[in-house]
Amino acid sequence: MMKQRWKGLKCREKGWVYLSFIALGGLTGMLGFLMEKMWLTRLGVTIIIIDFIGYLVLARCPHCNKMLWRQDGVYCQYCGRSLDKSDHKGE
């Protein structure tokens, strides 16, 4: 069910999700460091690590399933097909 919701997002929207979780983890980690709460710092680092693993698993072309390291484009840099389901020009 999670993958179905995730596939409905456009490529740029996925990038904002990744960026927001990295920011959340970084702020949580810094807050824990400043407050000298080690559990809060660990929580922040854990959020960043989980976000990175999610990126490695889910940031793929829906057609050729190759890793998308650059997500600012509209088309896959490997197969050239559209990354968004709503745009069928590349198919």
N, C-alpha and C positions, 0 to 999 in steps of 0.2 A: 504494500500500500504506500509506503514511503517513496519508493522509486516512481510510482505512478504520479504522485504529486510533484516530485522533483522534476520529472520529464516535462511537466506542463510549464515550467519556468523557462523564460528566455535566457540566453547565454549571459547577457549583461545582468539580469536579475540574480543569477547564480553567483556571479562575481560579487555583487553587493552582499549576498548572504555570507559568503566566505569572509569578506572584509569585515563585516560587522561582528562575526564570531571571533576573529583575530583581535579586533579592538576590544571586545568584551573580555577576552582572556588576558590581554595585555593590561587593561585597566585593573582587573581583579588581581593579577599578579603584583602590579605596582602598589596597589592599595594594601595588599597583604604584607609586602616588604616594608612599606612605610609604617604600618601599624605593628610590625614585628609579629605577625600572625602567620606562622609557617604553613598552616593548613590552607589559608586563603591564597598564599603564593602557589602552593601545589595545585590548588583548584584552577587558578589562572593558566598555569602551564599545561594542565590536563585538557582544558578547553582548547588551547591552541593546538595541541597534539591531535586531539580528536577531529578538529576542523581540518587539519592537514591530511589525515587519513581519509576523511570524507571527500576531500578534494581529489585525492589519488584514485579513489574508487568511482566517484560519480562524474568527474569532469572529463567526459569522453564524448566523442562524436557519436550521434545516434545512428549513423549509417555504417561507418567503418570501425567503430569502437576503439579508435586510437586516442591516446592521451592528448588533451588540448592544453598545452602549456600557455598558449596565447589565446585569451578568450575575448579579445576586443573586436574580433572580426565577425562578419556575418556568415562566412563560409568556412568550412574545415580547411586547414592548411595542407591536409594530406589528400583527401578525396575531392575537394572542391564543392561538395554538396552543402546545402543550406543547414545551418545549425538550429534554426527555429522551425518548429512544426508548421507554423502558420504561413511560412514562405516556401512555396514549392518550386521556385525558379531553378534551384540546383538539381532537382530530381528528374 
